[in-house]
Amino acid sequence: MSNARKKIFAAIARNKKPMQDAAEKSENLIARVEVNTIPARGNLSGVAMVEEFEKRVLASAASIEYVSSNKDVPEAIVRYLAKHQLPNVCFANGKAGQFAWSRVPELDVRTTIGNVNSPVVVTEAFRGIAETGSLVLISQPGHSSASHFLPEYLIIILPYNNILPSQESVWEDLRQRSGDIPRTVNLVTGPSRTGDIEQKMVLGAHGPRQVHLVVVK
């Protein structure tokens, strides 16, 4: 073996242990993280937690509907579009493309990623936070974060059991999730809004003008 190669392998060996030590140190730090004080409404469970979640969702100017199962989601989407006099066209982002869309043949469902020209996007939330009424949206293959902010109308599907009491419990869930932590995690609390101009509240300033949540029991 040449001297140059020996030097390279020796450098790799020297650097390997500090990297292992750093990884172990990070794991130990995470294990010792103390949970901050959580408000009472972030410590709820069961029906009280879901009721608090709904209360916070409505307070954020979003709307909410409950359905019995995944097969009922397409009809809920059609009802929402009809209520708001919107065309029967929507973009299903990521796993939302797997719903039983054939049950609503009148609806034109496009499973490509939504963009600025997509007025209605249907997507799935990773978790819901009862304390604030926020929806946790994560990036993953076929599930573009951009499509959470570009459409005028964002319809979010959330399994009932994925409602958690606090933001702290969501981060704990993400750390225990199999695979890597998502590259992007967005917390969406109602429609986008701003009061910068003359202190008048305007919806849809930097994202969806309306957010509708469909909770699947």
Secondary structure, DSSP 8 states (H G I E B T S, - for coil): --HHHHHHHHHHHHHHHHHHHHHHHHHHHHHT-------GGGS--HHHHHHHHHHHHHHTT-EEEEESSGGGHHHHHHHHHHHTT--SEEEE-GGGGGS-GGG-TTSEEE-S---TT-SEEEEE-SEEETTTTEEEEE-BTTB-SGGGTSSSEEEEEEEGGGEES-HHHHHHHHHHSSS---S-EEEE-SS-EE-TTTT--EETSSS-SEEEEEEE-
